[in-house]
Amino acid sequence: MSVKIDYQYPPTVGEAVGDIQSIANGAALTIRPDEGVVWMIEFLSYGGACTIAYTDGTLSNTIDTLAAAGVIEKAEYRISNAEYLTITNTSGGAATFGYRGYIVNQV
């Protein structure tokens, strides 16, 4: 038996999200939606050496440590306000980092 859910704010799927920024050495680009929103991040670009981590702000798991500029395509990182991504610049100088994805759910 299925139950129909009557959403006050129905889920939104497909709206694009993304950003590109110059990040100082040792600083991080934080990829984190607002409370109640879930994103699927499918593309990361990094302009230099970096560490990509999945975190809740207290505990972090390193996804990858990269030595040079490049991209990660078809990543499919599902993130929320509580569990999100950081890209920390370890290149020794400022570098450009970015991401692209879409909204999976929004309340």
N, C-alpha and C positions, 0 to 999 in steps of 0.2 A: 504494500500500500504506500503510495507516495503522498507527501504532504506539500501543498503549494505554499511557498514562503512569500508573504506579502511584504516586500521591502519598502520602507519609508523612502530610502535612497537606494535605488536599484544598483547592482554592480555595474561598473563601467569597464569595458574591456577594449583595449586597442589604442587608447590615446597615447601619443608618443611622449616620452620623457628623455631628457638628455642635457648635457652640459659639457663645456670644455673650458679649462682654466690653466693659467700659468701657476705652478706650485713651487714654492721655495724649497731648497734642499732641507730635508728633515721634517718638512710639513706634509700634511696629508689632504687628499681630496676625499671627502666623506660623501658617500652615495647613500642617502637615507630619505625615504619618503616621509610625509607627514603622518601623524597618528591616524590609524584606521585605514591606511592605504597600503596596498601591496603592489610592488613593481616586479617585472621580469626584466633583468638586465641581460642583453644579448650581445653587446659589443663594448669592449674596453680598448682605449688607445692610450699608450704611454710613450712619452717623449724621451725617456731615459730609464736608467736602472731604477727599480722600485720593488716594493713588497706589497702584494695584494692580500688583504685579510678579510675574513668573515668574522664579525664581532657583535657582541651585545653591549659593548661599552666597558665591560669588565673583563670578560674572557674573550680571547681571540684565537682563531685558527688561521694559520698562514695558508693561503690557497696557492700562491706561487711567489718566488723570488726571481726577478728577471734582471739580466745584466745589461740589456741594451733596449733601445726604442723598438716598438712593435705594436701589434694589435692582437686581441683575443676576440674571435668571432664565434657565434653560436654558443655563447657561454651558458645561457639559461640559468642565471643566478636569481633565485626568487628571494626578495628582500622585503622587510617591513621596517617600521620605525624602531622596533625592538631588536631586530637582527638585521644588520646592514653591512655594507662593504666600505673599506678604506683602501686607498692607494697611497702609500707613503713613498715620497721621492727620496731615493738613496743615491742619486746620480752625481752629487757633489756640486751641483748648481741648479738654478731654476730650470724647470722643464714643463712641457704642456701635457696635461692628462685630461681624458674625457671619457664619456660613456653615452650609450644610447640604449633605450629599451621602451617598454610600454606598461601602462597600468593594467593590472590583472583584476583588482578589486578595489572598490572605493565605497566607504559608507558615509 
